[in-house]
Amino acid sequence: MSQSNKGVNKLARVLLSRMKQTGSKPDILELGTIKSDYSLLTDRFPIAIPKGEYLVCRSLTLNAEQPLTITAENQGQHPHGPSGGHSQYSGDGVHSHPDTEGQHIHDVVLPDLMKPLKPGDRVLVAWVNDGTDPVVIDIVVPG
């Protein structure tokens, strides 16, 4: 093989390597941490993204201080824990409400794993719109 062919082959390998590097797309998903000011610090970029400049899935915005409520229609017999002075309460959580009482509301308490974002949370971040918009998908916890 002549010296010029070796040079061309070496140049071709270097070019191929550089094309692979520049043509590869960054990860679409990565991990991050919510900081004390609610900025988002991703694992691969050393500068935090300020609150309001990243998106958050709505399930992570539920108000932990305000319970979810549901209105029960056609109550009939239904179970729930001790809830105060129901004359029909039998001790096992099952009681009935007469039709004359109408609708009533039950508070639904969120489990700790469904609480909203807070500082220190590890989160899964998706990069959307060609990798320009970070979206916090969910809180990640040890397996």
LUMLO-633735 format. One record per residue: residue number from 1; residue in three letters; x negated, y, z of N, C-alpha, C, O in turn. Coordinates in pm, 1 decimal. Layout:
BEGIN
+-----+-----+----------+----------+----------+----------+----------+----------+----------+----------+----------+----------+----------+----------+
|   k |   r |    neast |   nnorth |      nup |   caeast |  canorth |     caup |    ceast |   cnorth |      cup |    oeast |   onorth |      oup |
+-----+-----+----------+----------+----------+----------+----------+----------+----------+----------+----------+----------+----------+----------+
| NUM | ALA |        X |        Y |        Z |        X |        Y |        Z |        X |        Y |        Z |        X |        Y |        Z |
...
+-----+-----+----------+----------+----------+----------+----------+----------+----------+----------+----------+----------+----------+----------+
***
This chain:
BEGIN
+-----+-----+----------+----------+----------+----------+----------+----------+----------+----------+----------+----------+----------+----------+
|   k |   r |    neast |   nnorth |      nup |   caeast |  canorth |     caup |    ceast |   cnorth |      cup |    oeast |   onorth |      oup |
+-----+-----+----------+----------+----------+----------+----------+----------+----------+----------+----------+----------+----------+----------+
|   1 | MET |    -85.3 |   -116.7 |      0.0 |      0.0 |      0.0 |      0.0 |    -89.8 |    122.9 |      0.0 |   -186.4 |    131.3 |     75.8 |
|   2 | SER |    -56.5 |    216.2 |    -85.0 |   -139.3 |    335.2 |    -94.7 |   -113.6 |    429.0 |     23.0 |    -12.1 |    418.8 |     91.9 |
|   3 | GLN |   -206.9 |    519.1 |     43.9 |   -198.3 |    615.9 |    154.3 |    -73.3 |    702.8 |    140.9 |    -10.9 |    736.5 |    241.5 |
|   4 | SER |    -35.7 |    739.6 |     17.3 |     81.6 |    825.2 |     -2.4 |    210.5 |    750.6 |     32.1 |    304.0 |    810.9 |     84.8 |
|   5 | ASN |    216.8 |    619.2 |      3.0 |    335.7 |    541.2 |     39.6 |    350.1 |    530.7 |    191.4 |    461.5 |    536.4 |    243.5 |
|   6 | LYS |    237.1 |    515.3 |    263.1 |    242.7 |    509.4 |    408.4 |    295.9 |    640.3 |    465.4 |    373.9 |    639.9 |    560.6 |
|   7 | GLY |    254.7 |    749.4 |    408.7 |    301.5 |    880.5 |    454.4 |    450.8 |    899.3 |    429.7 |    522.4 |    951.4 |    515.2 |
|   8 | VAL |    497.5 |    856.4 |    311.9 |    640.0 |    866.7 |    279.1 |    722.2 |    778.0 |    372.6 |    828.0 |    819.5 |    420.0 |
|   9 | ASN |    674.2 |    655.8 |    399.5 |    745.8 |    565.6 |    490.4 |    754.0 |    623.8 |    631.7 |    857.9 |    616.0 |    697.2 |
|  10 | LYS |    642.9 |    682.2 |    677.4 |    642.6 |    742.1 |    810.9 |    740.2 |    859.5 |    816.4 |    815.6 |    873.5 |    912.7 |
|  11 | LEU |    738.7 |    943.4 |    713.2 |    831.2 |   1056.6 |    707.2 |    976.3 |   1007.7 |    705.8 |   1061.4 |   1065.4 |    773.5 |
|  12 | ALA |   1004.9 |    903.1 |    630.2 |   1141.0 |    847.8 |    623.9 |   1185.9 |    797.0 |    761.5 |   1300.6 |    818.4 |    800.8 |
|  13 | ARG |   1096.2 |    729.9 |    834.8 |   1131.5 |    679.8 |    969.4 |   1159.1 |    795.0 |   1064.7 |   1253.6 |    789.2 |   1143.4 |
|  14 | VAL |   1077.1 |    900.1 |   1058.5 |   1097.3 |   1016.7 |   1145.2 |   1230.5 |   1083.4 |   1112.1 |   1307.2 |   1117.5 |   1202.2 |
|  15 | LEU |   1257.8 |   1101.9 |    983.8 |   1384.6 |   1164.9 |    943.9 |   1504.1 |   1080.7 |    987.7 |   1602.8 |   1134.5 |   1037.8 |
|  16 | LEU |   1495.9 |    949.5 |    969.2 |   1605.5 |    861.3 |   1009.5 |   1629.4 |    869.8 |   1160.6 |   1743.6 |    874.4 |   1206.3 |
|  17 | SER |   1520.9 |    872.0 |   1236.5 |   1532.6 |    883.1 |   1382.3 |   1599.1 |   1014.2 |   1422.0 |   1686.9 |   1015.1 |   1508.3 |
|  18 | ARG |   1558.3 |   1125.0 |   1360.2 |   1616.0 |   1256.8 |   1391.7 |   1762.9 |   1264.2 |   1351.4 |   1843.0 |   1324.7 |   1422.6 |
|  19 | MET |   1799.3 |   1204.3 |   1239.5 |   1940.2 |   1205.3 |   1197.1 |   2026.4 |   1128.7 |   1296.1 |   2137.9 |   1170.8 |   1327.0 |
|  20 | LYS |   1976.0 |   1017.2 |   1345.8 |   2050.8 |    939.1 |   1444.9 |   2070.7 |   1019.6 |   1573.3 |   2177.9 |   1016.1 |   1633.7 |
|  21 | GLN |   1966.1 |   1092.1 |   1614.3 |   1975.7 |   1171.9 |   1736.7 |   2076.5 |   1284.9 |   1722.1 |   2158.1 |   1306.6 |   1811.6 |
|  22 | THR |   2072.0 |   1356.6 |   1611.1 |   2160.9 |   1471.3 |   1593.1 |   2301.4 |   1428.1 |   1553.4 |   2397.4 |   1501.3 |   1577.7 |
|  23 | GLY |   2315.0 |   1310.8 |   1492.8 |   2445.6 |   1263.6 |   1449.9 |   2525.8 |   1197.8 |   1560.1 |   2647.0 |   1180.4 |   1546.7 |
|  24 | SER |   2460.1 |   1161.0 |   1668.8 |   2534.2 |   1094.3 |   1775.9 |   2615.0 |   1196.3 |   1854.3 |   2568.5 |   1307.3 |   1880.5 |
|  25 | LYS |   2734.9 |   1158.2 |   1891.1 |   2822.9 |   1247.3 |   1966.2 |   2800.7 |   1226.2 |   2115.7 |   2770.9 |   1115.0 |   2159.3 |
|  26 | PRO |   2815.2 |   1331.7 |   2193.2 |   2804.2 |   1314.8 |   2337.8 |   2922.9 |   1235.1 |   2392.1 |   3024.5 |   1219.5 |   2324.3 |
|  27 | ASP |   2909.1 |   1185.4 |   2513.5 |   3018.9 |   1110.8 |   2574.8 |   3143.8 |   1196.4 |   2582.8 |   3137.1 |   1317.0 |   2606.4 |
|  28 | ILE |   3256.6 |   1132.9 |   2562.9 |   3384.7 |   1202.5 |   2574.0 |   3426.8 |   1210.9 |   2720.0 |   3495.8 |   1304.9 |   2759.5 |
|  29 | LEU |   3385.6 |   1112.9 |   2800.7 |   3419.4 |   1110.1 |   2942.9 |   3293.5 |   1121.8 |   3026.2 |   3188.7 |   1068.4 |   2990.0 |
|  30 | GLU |   3304.0 |   1191.7 |   3137.4 |   3193.4 |   1196.5 |   3232.1 |   3247.8 |   1224.0 |   3371.4 |   3365.1 |   1257.2 |   3388.4 |
|  31 | LEU |   3162.3 |   1210.0 |   3468.8 |   3200.7 |   1234.1 |   3607.1 |   3159.5 |   1374.2 |   3648.7 |   3068.4 |   1433.8 |   3591.4 |
|  32 | GLY |   3228.6 |   1425.4 |   3749.7 |   3196.7 |   1556.3 |   3803.2 |   3239.9 |   1565.3 |   3948.9 |   3293.2 |   1469.9 |   4005.6 |
|  33 | THR |   3216.1 |   1681.0 |   4007.7 |   3251.0 |   1705.8 |   4147.3 |   3319.9 |   1841.3 |   4157.4 |   3278.0 |   1938.5 |   4094.4 |
|  34 | ILE |   3426.5 |   1846.6 |   4237.8 |   3493.6 |   1974.0 |   4265.9 |   3416.5 |   2041.9 |   4378.9 |   3399.6 |   1984.2 |   4486.3 |
|  35 | LYS |   3370.0 |   2164.0 |   4354.7 |   3290.0 |   2237.3 |   4451.8 |   3381.2 |   2315.4 |   4548.9 |   3502.8 |   2320.6 |   4530.5 |
|  36 | SER |   3320.8 |   2375.2 |   4651.4 |   3397.9 |   2443.0 |   4756.6 |   3483.1 |   2557.9 |   4703.6 |   3586.1 |   2590.0 |   4762.9 |
|  37 | ASP |   3442.5 |   2620.2 |   4593.5 |   3521.9 |   2728.5 |   4532.8 |   3613.4 |   2676.1 |   4422.2 |   3667.7 |   2753.8 |   4343.8 |
|  38 | TYR |   3630.1 |   2543.1 |   4416.4 |   3711.2 |   2473.1 |   4316.9 |   3655.2 |   2483.6 |   4175.6 |   3726.7 |   2459.1 |   4078.4 |
|  39 | SER |   3528.5 |   2519.7 |   4163.8 |   3464.2 |   2509.2 |   4033.1 |   3434.2 |   2361.6 |   4008.4 |   3434.1 |   2280.7 |   4101.2 |
|  40 | LEU |   3409.2 |   2328.1 |   3883.6 |   3382.7 |   2189.5 |   3842.7 |   3236.6 |   2178.1 |   3801.8 |   3191.2 |   2247.4 |   3710.7 |
|  41 | LEU |   3163.5 |   2090.4 |   3869.2 |   3024.4 |   2064.4 |   3834.8 |   3016.8 |   1924.0 |   3776.3 |   3035.4 |   1824.9 |   3847.0 |
|  42 | THR |   2989.1 |   1916.8 |   3645.0 |   2977.8 |   1785.8 |   3581.7 |   2837.2 |   1730.7 |   3606.5 |   2743.4 |   1805.9 |   3632.9 |
|  43 | ASP |   2824.8 |   1599.9 |   3597.6 |   2697.7 |   1534.0 |   3628.1 |   2587.0 |   1567.6 |   3527.3 |   2469.0 |   1557.6 |   3560.7 |
|  44 | ARG |   2622.5 |   1606.5 |   3407.0 |   2520.8 |   1627.7 |   3303.4 |   2486.9 |   1772.9 |   3276.1 |   2398.2 |   1801.8 |   3195.7 |
|  45 | PHE |   2556.6 |   1865.0 |   3341.9 |   2530.1 |   2006.3 |   3315.2 |   2514.4 |   2078.3 |   3447.8 |   2604.1 |   2069.8 |   3531.6 |
|  46 | PRO |   2404.5 |   2148.8 |   3470.4 |   2374.2 |   2203.6 |   3602.4 |   2450.2 |   2329.9 |   3640.9 |   2433.6 |   2379.5 |   3752.3 |
|  47 | ILE |   2532.4 |   2382.5 |   3552.2 |   2606.9 |   2505.1 |   3583.5 |   2754.2 |   2469.6 |   3601.4 |   2813.6 |   2403.6 |   3516.2 |
|  48 | ALA |   2813.2 |   2514.1 |   3713.4 |   2953.3 |   2482.9 |   3743.0 |   3046.5 |   2560.6 |   3650.6 |   3018.1 |   2674.0 |   3612.1 |
|  49 | ILE |   3157.5 |   2497.5 |   3616.3 |   3261.9 |   2560.7 |   3535.9 |   3360.4 |   2623.3 |   3634.8 |   3418.5 |   2551.1 |   3715.8 |
|  50 | PRO |   3380.7 |   2754.7 |   3630.8 |   3466.9 |   2820.4 |   3729.3 |   3611.8 |   2771.0 |   3724.6 |   3661.7 |   2729.4 |   3620.1 |
|  51 | LYS |   3677.4 |   2776.8 |   3840.4 |   3820.0 |   2743.1 |   3847.7 |   3893.9 |   2831.1 |   3747.4 |   3864.9 |   2950.0 |   3734.2 |
|  52 | GLY |   3988.5 |   2772.1 |   3678.0 |   4063.8 |   2845.1 |   3577.3 |   4006.0 |   2832.4 |   3437.3 |   4072.1 |   2867.6 |   3339.6 |
|  53 | GLU |   3882.6 |   2782.0 |   3426.5 |   3820.4 |   2764.6 |   3295.3 |   3813.3 |   2617.9 |   3255.0 |   3751.5 |   2583.6 |   3154.3 |
|  54 | TYR |   3876.6 |   2531.8 |   3333.5 |   3892.4 |   2391.0 |   3295.9 |   4037.6 |   2354.7 |   3322.4 |   4105.9 |   2421.7 |   3399.8 |
|  55 | LEU |   4083.9 |   2249.7 |   3258.7 |   4222.5 |   2205.7 |   3272.7 |   4230.5 |   2091.6 |   3373.3 |   4132.1 |   2021.6 |   3397.2 |
|  56 | VAL |   4349.5 |   2073.4 |   3432.4 |   4371.9 |   1968.6 |   3531.3 |   4504.2 |   1900.0 |   3498.9 |   4604.0 |   1967.5 |   3473.7 |
|  57 | CYS |   4506.2 |   1767.6 |   3499.1 |   4632.6 |   1695.6 |   3480.6 |   4727.7 |   1733.1 |   3594.0 |   4684.6 |   1748.3 |   3708.3 |
|  58 | ARG |   4853.8 |   1747.8 |   3563.9 |   4950.9 |   1801.8 |   3659.8 |   4965.3 |   1719.0 |   3786.3 |   4996.8 |   1774.0 |   3891.8 |
|  59 | SER |   4943.1 |   1588.7 |   3778.7 |   4958.4 |   1505.5 |   3898.0 |   4857.3 |   1542.8 |   4006.1 |   4876.4 |   1508.6 |   4122.8 |
|  60 | LEU |   4750.4 |   1612.0 |   3968.8 |   4650.0 |   1654.6 |   4066.6 |   4680.3 |   1791.8 |   4125.2 |   4601.1 |   1846.1 |   4202.2 |
|  61 | THR |   4795.3 |   1847.4 |   4088.3 |   4830.8 |   1979.6 |   4137.8 |   4949.0 |   1976.4 |   4234.4 |   4998.2 |   2081.4 |   4275.9 |
|  62 | LEU |   4994.6 |   1856.5 |   4270.1 |   5107.7 |   1846.3 |   4361.5 |   5071.1 |   1908.6 |   4494.8 |   4959.0 |   1891.6 |   4542.8 |
|  63 | ASN |   5164.3 |   1980.2 |   4554.8 |   5140.8 |   2049.3 |   4680.8 |   5147.3 |   1950.0 |   4795.7 |   5253.0 |   1893.4 |   4823.4 |
|  64 | ALA |   5035.3 |   1928.7 |   4862.1 |   5029.3 |   1831.6 |   4971.7 |   5109.8 |   1875.9 |   5092.5 |   5154.0 |   1792.3 |   5171.3 |
|  65 | GLU |   5129.5 |   2006.2 |   5108.3 |   5201.2 |   2058.5 |   5224.8 |   5353.0 |   2049.1 |   5208.0 |   5426.5 |   2051.8 |   5306.7 |
|  66 | GLN |   5398.8 |   2038.4 |   5086.4 |   5542.3 |   2034.5 |   5059.2 |   5579.2 |   1896.0 |   5008.1 |   5537.3 |   1857.5 |   4899.0 |
|  67 | PRO |   5657.5 |   1819.9 |   5085.7 |   5691.2 |   1684.8 |   5040.1 |   5778.9 |   1688.2 |   4915.2 |   5855.4 |   1782.1 |   4893.4 |
|  68 | LEU |   5766.2 |   1585.5 |   4835.6 |   5857.6 |   1568.3 |   4723.5 |   5993.5 |   1531.9 |   4781.0 |   6000.7 |   1464.0 |   4883.4 |
|  69 | THR |   6099.0 |   1574.7 |   4718.5 |   6231.6 |   1538.3 |   4767.1 |   6312.6 |   1478.7 |   4653.2 |   6295.9 |   1514.5 |   4536.6 |
|  70 | ILE |   6399.9 |   1388.0 |   4690.0 |   6494.2 |   1333.7 |   4593.6 |   6632.9 |   1341.0 |   4654.7 |   6649.5 |   1323.8 |   4775.4 |
|  71 | THR |   6729.9 |   1366.0 |   4573.1 |   6867.8 |   1368.3 |   4619.4 |   6929.4 |   1232.5 |   4590.7 |   6926.4 |   1183.6 |   4477.7 |
|  72 | ALA |   6985.3 |   1172.6 |   4695.2 |   7043.7 |   1039.1 |   4680.4 |   7191.1 |   1052.6 |   4647.9 |   7267.0 |   1113.3 |   4723.4 |
|  73 | GLU |   7231.3 |    995.6 |   4535.2 |   7372.6 |    991.9 |   4499.0 |   7425.0 |    852.6 |   4527.9 |   7349.5 |    755.5 |   4521.6 |
|  74 | ASN |   7552.1 |    841.5 |   4559.2 |   7613.8 |    712.3 |   4588.0 |   7528.5 |    634.3 |   4688.5 |   7483.8 |    522.7 |   4661.8 |
|  75 | GLN |   7507.6 |    695.8 |   4803.4 |   7412.7 |    643.5 |   4900.5 |   7437.7 |    499.0 |   4938.8 |   7348.5 |    415.5 |   4923.3 |
|  76 | GLY |   7554.2 |    467.6 |   4987.5 |   7582.3 |    331.9 |   5032.3 |   7480.5 |    285.5 |   5134.8 |   7427.0 |    366.9 |   5210.1 |
|  77 | GLN |   7453.2 |    156.0 |   5138.7 |   7351.5 |    101.2 |   5228.5 |   7214.0 |    123.2 |   5165.8 |   7191.7 |     88.3 |   5049.9 |
|  78 | HIS |   7122.4 |    181.2 |   5242.9 |   6986.4 |    198.2 |   5192.7 |   6889.4 |    202.8 |   5310.3 |   6923.5 |    252.7 |   5417.6 |
|  79 | PRO |   6768.6 |    150.8 |   5290.0 |   6671.7 |    149.0 |   5398.4 |   6580.1 |    271.2 |   5395.6 |   6542.7 |    319.4 |   5288.8 |
|  80 | HIS |   6545.9 |    318.5 |   5509.3 |   6429.7 |    404.1 |   5529.7 |   6401.8 |    408.0 |   5677.9 |   6485.6 |    367.4 |   5758.4 |
|  81 | GLY |   6285.6 |    456.2 |   5714.4 |   6242.3 |    451.5 |   5853.7 |   6330.4 |    533.1 |   5945.2 |   6426.0 |    596.2 |   5900.1 |
|  82 | PRO |   6299.2 |    532.4 |   6072.6 |   6378.2 |    608.6 |   6168.9 |   6389.4 |    753.9 |   6125.1 |   6288.5 |    820.2 |   6101.1 |
|  83 | SER |   6510.0 |    802.0 |   6114.9 |   6530.6 |    936.5 |   6061.3 |   6619.3 |   1021.7 |   6151.3 |   6682.5 |   1116.5 |   6104.8 |
|  84 | GLY |   6623.8 |    989.2 |   6275.5 |   6701.4 |   1074.1 |   6364.4 |   6833.4 |   1011.8 |   6401.5 |   6849.0 |    889.7 |   6400.8 |
|  85 | GLY |   6928.3 |   1097.4 |   6433.9 |   7053.3 |   1051.9 |   6493.0 |   7158.7 |   1007.0 |   6395.7 |   7262.5 |   1072.0 |   6383.4 |
|  86 | HIS |   7135.9 |    899.6 |   6327.3 |   7241.7 |    839.7 |   6245.9 |   7320.7 |    746.3 |   6336.9 |   7264.2 |    658.4 |   6402.0 |
|  87 | SER |   7448.2 |    766.0 |   6340.3 |   7527.5 |    678.3 |   6426.9 |   7526.9 |    535.5 |   6374.8 |   7548.1 |    441.0 |   6450.8 |
|  88 | GLN |   7502.5 |    519.8 |   6244.6 |   7502.2 |    385.9 |   6187.5 |   7365.5 |    319.6 |   6195.8 |   7351.3 |    204.2 |   6155.2 |
|  89 | TYR |   7265.5 |    388.4 |   6246.7 |   7129.1 |    335.0 |   6247.8 |   7121.4 |    213.5 |   6338.3 |   7161.3 |    219.2 |   6454.6 |
|  90 | SER |   7069.3 |    101.9 |   6284.0 |   7069.6 |    -23.4 |   6360.0 |   6931.2 |    -61.8 |   6410.0 |   6916.9 |   -166.4 |   6473.4 |
|  91 | GLY |   6828.1 |     19.4 |   6383.7 |   6694.2 |    -11.8 |   6431.8 |   6604.3 |    -73.0 |   6326.7 |   6482.7 |    -78.1 |   6345.3 |
|  92 | ASP |   6661.5 |   -119.7 |   6216.1 |   6577.6 |   -180.3 |   6113.3 |   6557.9 |    -87.3 |   5993.6 |   6501.5 |   -128.8 |   5892.4 |
|  93 | GLY |   6602.6 |     35.3 |   6003.5 |   6588.4 |    131.7 |   5895.1 |   6704.4 |    132.0 |   5798.4 |   6712.5 |    221.7 |   5714.5 |
|  94 | VAL |   6795.1 |     35.2 |   5806.2 |   6908.9 |     29.2 |   5715.2 |   7028.1 |     97.4 |   5781.5 |   7061.9 |     68.6 |   5896.3 |
|  95 | HIS |   7089.8 |    186.6 |   5708.7 |   7209.3 |    253.7 |   5759.6 |   7293.0 |    298.1 |   5640.3 |   7247.6 |    291.1 |   5526.1 |
|  96 | SER |   7412.0 |    342.4 |   5666.0 |   7499.6 |    388.1 |   5558.8 |   7545.7 |    529.2 |   5589.6 |   7541.6 |    574.6 |   5703.9 |
|  97 | HIS |   7589.2 |    596.9 |   5485.6 |   7646.0 |    729.6 |   5498.9 |   7786.5 |    724.6 |   5440.7 |   7805.3 |    672.6 |   5330.7 |
|  98 | PRO |   7883.7 |    776.4 |   5510.3 |   8019.1 |    776.5 |   5454.5 |   8027.7 |    867.0 |   5332.0 |   7952.4 |    963.6 |   5319.7 |
|  99 | ASP |   8119.2 |    835.0 |   5242.2 |   8137.5 |    914.7 |   5121.0 |   8165.9 |   1060.7 |   5152.3 |   8136.2 |   1148.4 |   5071.2 |
| 100 | THR |   8222.5 |   1087.4 |   5267.8 |   8257.3 |   1225.4 |   5302.9 |   8134.5 |   1311.2 |   5329.6 |   8144.7 |   1433.9 |   5329.6 |
| 101 | GLU |   8018.5 |   1249.8 |   5352.4 |   7897.1 |   1328.2 |   5376.9 |   7840.6 |   1388.3 |   5249.1 |   7766.5 |   1486.4 |   5255.8 |
| 102 | GLY |   7873.1 |   1332.9 |   5133.7 |   7817.8 |   1383.1 |   5008.4 |   7671.6 |   1347.2 |   4994.0 |   7621.1 |   1256.3 |   5059.9 |
| 103 | GLN |   7604.6 |   1420.3 |   4906.4 |   7464.7 |   1390.7 |   4878.5 |   7375.9 |   1434.4 |   4994.4 |   7409.7 |   1526.2 |   5069.1 |
| 104 | HIS |   7264.5 |   1368.7 |   5007.7 |   7164.5 |   1413.0 |   5104.0 |   7026.1 |   1393.6 |   5043.6 |   7010.8 |   1330.0 |   4939.3 |
| 105 | ILE |   6927.4 |   1448.4 |   5109.4 |   6792.7 |   1451.2 |   5053.6 |   6698.7 |   1367.8 |   5138.3 |   6706.0 |   1369.1 |   5261.2 |
| 106 | HIS |   6610.0 |   1294.9 |   5071.3 |   6503.2 |   1220.0 |   5137.2 |   6370.4 |   1283.0 |   5100.1 |   6348.0 |   1315.8 |   4983.6 |
| 107 | ASP |   6282.0 |   1300.3 |   5197.2 |   6145.4 |   1343.1 |   5168.6 |   6063.9 |   1221.5 |   5126.7 |   6074.1 |   1114.8 |   5187.3 |
| 108 | VAL |   5984.6 |   1238.3 |   5024.5 |   5894.9 |   1132.9 |   4978.9 |   5753.2 |   1179.9 |   5011.8 |   5705.0 |   1277.7 |   4954.5 |
| 109 | VAL |   5687.9 |   1111.5 |   5102.4 |   5554.2 |   1150.7 |   5144.8 |   5451.7 |   1091.8 |   5049.2 |   5454.1 |    972.3 |   5019.8 |
| 110 | LEU |   5361.1 |   1177.2 |   5000.8 |   5256.3 |   1129.7 |   4910.4 |   5151.6 |   1051.2 |   4987.9 |   5108.9 |   1095.4 |   5094.6 |
| 111 | PRO |   5109.6 |    936.7 |   4937.6 |   4997.9 |    866.2 |   5001.5 |   4869.9 |    948.0 |   4985.3 |   4860.1 |   1030.1 |   4894.1 |
| 112 | ASP |   4773.3 |    926.6 |   5071.9 |   4648.4 |   1002.7 |   5066.5 |   4580.8 |    996.0 |   4930.7 |   4521.1 |   1094.4 |   4886.9 |
| 113 | LEU |   4588.8 |    881.4 |   4862.8 |   4524.5 |    868.8 |   4732.6 |   4592.2 |    951.4 |   4623.2 |   4539.1 |    961.0 |   4512.6 |
| 114 | MET |   4708.4 |   1011.4 |   4651.7 |   4777.5 |   1093.1 |   4552.4 |   4776.2 |   1241.3 |   4589.0 |   4848.7 |   1320.3 |   4528.5 |
| 115 | LYS |   4695.6 |   1279.5 |   4686.2 |   4687.7 |   1419.6 |   4726.2 |   4621.7 |   1501.2 |   4615.0 |   4551.9 |   1445.0 |   4530.7 |
| 116 | PRO |   4643.0 |   1633.2 |   4613.9 |   4584.4 |   1716.5 |   4507.9 |   4432.8 |   1730.3 |   4522.6 |   4373.9 |   1688.3 |   4622.2 |
| 117 | LEU |   4372.7 |   1789.7 |   4421.6 |   4227.8 |   1812.0 |   4422.5 |   4184.0 |   1890.7 |   4544.5 |   4254.3 |   1980.0 |   4591.7 |
| 118 | LYS |   4066.0 |   1855.7 |   4594.7 |   4006.5 |   1932.3 |   4704.9 |   3854.9 |   1930.7 |   4687.2 |   3801.4 |   1844.3 |   4617.6 |
| 119 | PRO |   3785.8 |   2025.4 |   4749.5 |   3640.0 |   2027.5 |   4738.2 |   3579.0 |   1895.2 |   4782.4 |   3621.8 |   1834.2 |   4880.4 |
| 120 | GLY |   3478.4 |   1853.0 |   4707.7 |   3409.5 |   1728.1 |   4736.3 |   3461.5 |   1610.3 |   4657.1 |   3395.2 |   1506.9 |   4650.5 |
| 121 | ASP |   3580.8 |   1623.4 |   4595.6 |   3635.4 |   1512.5 |   4517.0 |   3547.1 |   1483.5 |   4395.8 |   3500.6 |   1574.8 |   4327.5 |
| 122 | ARG |   3524.9 |   1354.3 |   4370.8 |   3460.7 |   1309.9 |   4247.4 |   3572.8 |   1291.5 |   4146.1 |   3677.0 |   1234.4 |   4178.3 |
| 123 | VAL |   3552.2 |   1339.0 |   4025.4 |   3657.7 |   1339.3 |   3925.1 |   3608.9 |   1284.4 |   3792.0 |   3489.7 |   1286.6 |   3761.2 |
| 124 | LEU |   3705.1 |   1234.9 |   3713.5 |   3679.8 |   1191.6 |   3577.1 |   3716.8 |   1307.5 |   3486.1 |   3828.3 |   1359.3 |   3492.7 |
| 125 | VAL |   3623.2 |   1348.2 |   3401.2 |   3642.5 |   1462.9 |   3312.6 |   3643.0 |   1413.9 |   3168.4 |   3553.9 |   1339.7 |   3127.0 |
| 126 | ALA |   3743.1 |   1455.5 |   3092.7 |   3748.7 |   1427.1 |   2948.9 |   3716.3 |   1556.6 |   2875.0 |   3765.4 |   1663.8 |   2910.6 |
| 127 | TRP |   3634.0 |   1545.2 |   2773.1 |   3602.1 |   1660.4 |   2688.8 |   3686.8 |   1648.5 |   2561.9 |   3671.7 |   1553.2 |   2485.5 |
| 128 | VAL |   3775.8 |   1745.3 |   2540.0 |   3868.7 |   1741.7 |   2426.5 |   3842.9 |   1860.2 |   2333.3 |   3761.0 |   1947.2 |   2362.7 |
| 129 | ASN |   3913.3 |   1862.0 |   2221.8 |   3897.9 |   1967.0 |   2120.3 |   3751.9 |   1978.4 |   2076.2 |   3688.7 |   2083.3 |   2088.5 |
| 130 | ASP |   3701.3 |   1867.2 |   2025.0 |   3561.7 |   1857.8 |   1979.6 |   3462.6 |   1883.5 |   2091.9 |   3353.8 |   1936.3 |   2069.1 |
| 131 | GLY |   3500.8 |   1846.1 |   2212.5 |   3409.2 |   1856.3 |   2325.2 |   3395.6 |   1994.4 |   2384.9 |   3300.3 |   2020.7 |   2458.3 |
| 132 | THR |   3489.3 |   2083.8 |   2354.9 |   3477.0 |   2220.8 |   2405.9 |   3561.1 |   2247.3 |   2530.0 |   3532.7 |   2341.7 |   2603.8 |
| 133 | ASP |   3664.0 |   2166.4 |   2554.9 |   3752.2 |   2189.6 |   2668.9 |   3744.1 |   2074.9 |   2768.1 |   3777.9 |   1961.6 |   2733.7 |
| 134 | PRO |   3699.4 |   2102.2 |   2892.2 |   3697.2 |   1997.3 |   2994.1 |   3834.0 |   1983.9 |   3060.7 |   3898.1 |   2083.1 |   3095.4 |
| 135 | VAL |   3877.4 |   1858.4 |   3077.7 |   4005.5 |   1829.7 |   3142.2 |   3979.4 |   1731.0 |   3255.7 |   3928.7 |   1621.3 |   3232.8 |
| 136 | VAL |   4014.5 |   1770.6 |   3378.6 |   4002.4 |   1678.2 |   3491.9 |   4121.1 |   1582.9 |   3483.2 |   4236.2 |   1624.5 |   3496.0 |
| 137 | ILE |   4092.0 |   1455.0 |   3461.4 |   4194.1 |   1353.1 |   3441.9 |   4244.8 |   1299.2 |   3575.4 |   4365.4 |   1287.1 |   3596.9 |
| 138 | ASP |   4151.7 |   1267.2 |   3664.6 |   4191.6 |   1206.3 |   3791.1 |   4075.2 |   1209.4 |   3889.3 |   3960.4 |   1233.6 |   3852.1 |
| 139 | ILE |   4107.6 |   1184.6 |   4013.0 |   4006.4 |   1167.8 |   4117.3 |   3958.6 |   1023.4 |   4110.8 |   4039.6 |    931.8 |   4095.8 |
| 140 | VAL |   3829.2 |   1002.5 |   4121.9 |   3775.7 |    866.6 |   4123.4 |   3730.4 |    835.1 |   4265.3 |   3678.1 |    921.0 |   4336.3 |
| 141 | VAL |   3751.8 |    708.8 |   4305.2 |   3717.1 |    663.7 |   4438.9 |   3635.7 |    535.3 |   4427.7 |   3640.4 |    467.8 |   4324.8 |
| 142 | PRO |   3561.9 |    501.4 |   4531.2 |   3485.8 |    376.0 |   4526.0 |   3577.8 |    256.9 |   4505.8 |   3690.6 |    255.8 |   4555.0 |
| 143 | GLY |   3529.4 |    156.4 |   4432.9 |   3608.8 |     38.4 |   4399.9 |   3620.1 |    -60.2 |   4512.2 |   3684.5 |   -164.0 |   4497.0 |
+-----+-----+----------+----------+----------+----------+----------+----------+----------+----------+----------+----------+----------+----------+
***
